[in-house]
């Protein structure tokens, strides 16, 4: 029978240990650097690339001949940009040995019998190779380390020398964690099915790099992956990696076509290869790594039968350490104890999902989305004024249309603020005031049939909760949090590596409406999602937009709204023309994940009457600001 030891070595799996304890010295921990051979030559210099791996691990288990598991964060940001809310970077002593490991993972987990491993992706900091933005080099940078930890790879004590380094201190059990780019690499490594990767904890992570730069052909930024590669690469890598940079330009055309480069960086089709469990965390108002990424990854993992857990917050691109700190550290500790040490602490039998309902207020679900969730088709209809329509189960009258003209200067907040007013840049459709709460849980789809006046057109569809609320201010600096001056400490510190981090609190806004899901597309991809084509003015086209996953309760007394518009300013780039679009309402609908299905929707809208729109301007958060195309970066 396999025996799993606690850090003290005093209990076995049969005794049912529930929690690893901080019994080891952090000050006396072993701090070392090795260079792992990735077995690829990304920079074409004639030798395989080695990536720098900085390690901190407790000294006592090594003395006792005992092996320990690994918490690993593979990142391109350790030297260029920093990690976490305080942008910490790695530091080294005069001999090149690591001193500061960013974030708290080392301070907290090393005393509890874990090693912490911080990997510099190829082309960054002290590593060879080139950054290829989610491609083979990025993924292999981390996968090779997992292989080495499991005795299948080679590592050396220096970047160019021949002295071998062995991971004879490791059980091989590895848990990858990281926010944004780091979590994205964890997704990519898991999708290889590498043995020994027991769990991943992707926080605000990308699941398909195409979907980071485009939305069904519509560009989200005015630059491509070559800009990000240049941003994170070490100065020496920039000089030697020009061929990789050229490929990132040539094979990622700005017309939004899905090329082989993007297919290599799409992890979703390989979800069936994932052996690791997945604990995903995402901000439902993340406008950097949009919530589509966790939604499509989660659904694919579910289809593959992968063990999963999820936290969904009301924040933007924010780490749970900065929006729910104490609960997060406790939960992460229990998760790693269960997944990497094999402790039967019950976390696998607890609710699958934690959902933030209001700032700092959370609910749980045994399964997510709830089993009673059912795709429910809602249909837009004509209202009392142009562009101010209805949303119900009832199809629109034959021949009914609405018309709007793309205004690239307006965003979803402008549309929602004037939902009850006829304005030329959008068509809005609302339900009756609800008599009961209505919950939407999962991913939505909106099918639009429209006739453009020009040869190019972009479409946006957003879901809005119309009613007063207090929400996290996700478009403000901090994206839903405010950083304070007081610090809390999460483990022991050394002179060069503090475990103490600035506290945060929720930054909130009082609003009259909340946009809670959104999606975009280039109408030119109507026939083929992978390739756009010019439109024929005056011809009718039908396209389905995938909206971002969410979990939102529209309270009784509020209204649910669907808005269809053109360019969503700050979130997608405009087309080359300024089209007017006529929407065919009978051929347009929204397929929404309603908990309780059509019956729940009918019940929630029964007993109330349509009321004439007031025409008043509603207040919401500030309009979305353009962001730099840096997953994990700041606005």
C-alpha positions, 0 to 999 in steps of 0.5 A: 500500500502506498504511504503518504507522509505528512511533513513530520513523517508521523502519519500515513494515508490510513491515518487521514492527515488533513493539513500540512503544517509549517514545521520546516525552516524557511530561512534555512531552505535550499535555494538553487538554480538549474537549467533544464534542457527543453529538447528544442532549439527555438533560437536556431543557434545549433544547441537545444535551449535551456530554461532557468529554473529557480528552486526553493525547498525545505532542507530537512526532508532532503537530509532525511532522504524524503521526497516532496511535491512541487508548486510551480509557476512558469512565467515570462514576467519574472524580470521584465514586468514583475508578478502580483499586485506589487509587481515583484521581480526575482532577485539574486545574490552575487553567486547567482542564487535566487534570493526573492521569489515573487508572490507568497507561494514560497513563503507559505508552502515551503515550510509546509513541505513543498518545493516552489519552482519558478520557471523563466519561459524560454527567451526571458530572464536567464533562459535560452530560446525565444518567446513564441506567445503560447506556442511550442516553445512556451509550453515546452519550457514548462513541460520539460521541467515537469519531465525533469521533476519526474526523472524524464529530462535533463538539467544542468547546474549552469546555463552552458556547463555540463554538470548534471542536476537531478531532482532526486528530492521530488516526488514528481507530483507537480501543481502549476499555478499562475495568473494570466500568461502564467496560468495560460502556460499551465493550461497549455502544459496540461493539454499535452497530458504530461505525466506527473502534472497532478493539478493546475490552478489557472487564474484569469488564463487564456485557453486559445490565443486567437481568442485573446487577439480576435473575436470571430474575426474582429480584432481586439487590439491594434497589434498582434503577438509579436508586440507581446513577444518583444515586450517580455523577451530579454534584450539578448533574446530580442537580438537572436529571435528575429525569425520567430518575431517574423513568424508571429507577424506573417502567420498572424494576419490582422484580417482575423483569419484563423491560421496554423499559428493560432491552431498551435495555440488553441488548447481547447481541442486537447482538453481530452488529453488533460490528466491533471485536475483543474481549479480555475479562477476568473473575473467575470468582468475581466476585459483583458483575458475575457471570460470566454476563455474560462467558459470554453475551457471549462465546457471542454474539460467537463466533456472530457470528465476532468475533475474541476473546481471554479471561483468566479468573481465580480472583478476584472483581471484580479488575483484571488489573493487580492479579492478574497485573501484569507479564504483563498490561501486556505482553499489553495492550501487544502487543494494542494494538500489533496492533489499533491500530498494525497490528503483526504481533507474533503475538498473534493466533496465540497461545492464545485463553484464559488460565485461572487454575488455582490462585493465580498458576498459569495454563494456556492454550487454543488455543480457548475453550471447548475444541472437545471440550467437549460438553453432558453431562446429569447426573441427580440420584438418591436417596441413603442419607438425605433430601437427600443424593443421587447425581449420575450419568448414570443417571436417577432412579427413577420417583417419586423426590423430595427436599424442602427449605424455603427459609431466607433466612438460609442461603447456598451456603456453608452448603449446601456445608459440610453437603453430606453431611448431611440439612439442611432447606434444601437438596437435595444430589447428589454423584458418586462420587470421581473417578478422573480429573480432570474439566474443565467449561468454559463455561456450565451449565444446570440444569432443575428440576421442583418443587412449591411450597407457596406462591404465590412461590418462588426457586430456586438451583442451585450446582456444587461441587468437593468436596475440599481445595484452596488457592484465592483467597479471593474473599469476603474484602476484596480478593476474592482479592488483598491490597494491599501497601505497595511500589510498581512503576512503569509508565512515566514520572511527572510531579509531578501524575501518578505511574506508580507503584502499590501491588503486590499478592499473592494472598490465599488460603484452604485449603478443603474445597470450592469453589463454582465456578458458580451460578445463580438464578431466580424460579420464577414465570418458569417459562412466560415468562422476561420476566414472572413470575406467581403460583404455585399451591401444590401444582402442579408447575412446570419451569424451567431456570436459567442458571448462570454461565460458568466453567472448572474442573477437579475433580481426581481424588479429589474429587467433583462436586456439584449443590445445589438450594436456595431463597434464596442469602443475600447473593446474591439477595433472598428471595421474599415467602413461605417455601415448601417445595419438592418436587423431582421428580428424574426431571424434574430434570437438569444440563446441564454443559459437560464437556470430552470429554463424557459419555465423559469423565464416565463414565471419570472416575467408573468404578472407584470406589464410592459411599461413605457420607457422613461427615456432617462439616462442611466448611470453605470461604470465608466466606459471600458478603457483600451488595454495593452495586449499584455495578459497580466498587464495593467490598463 
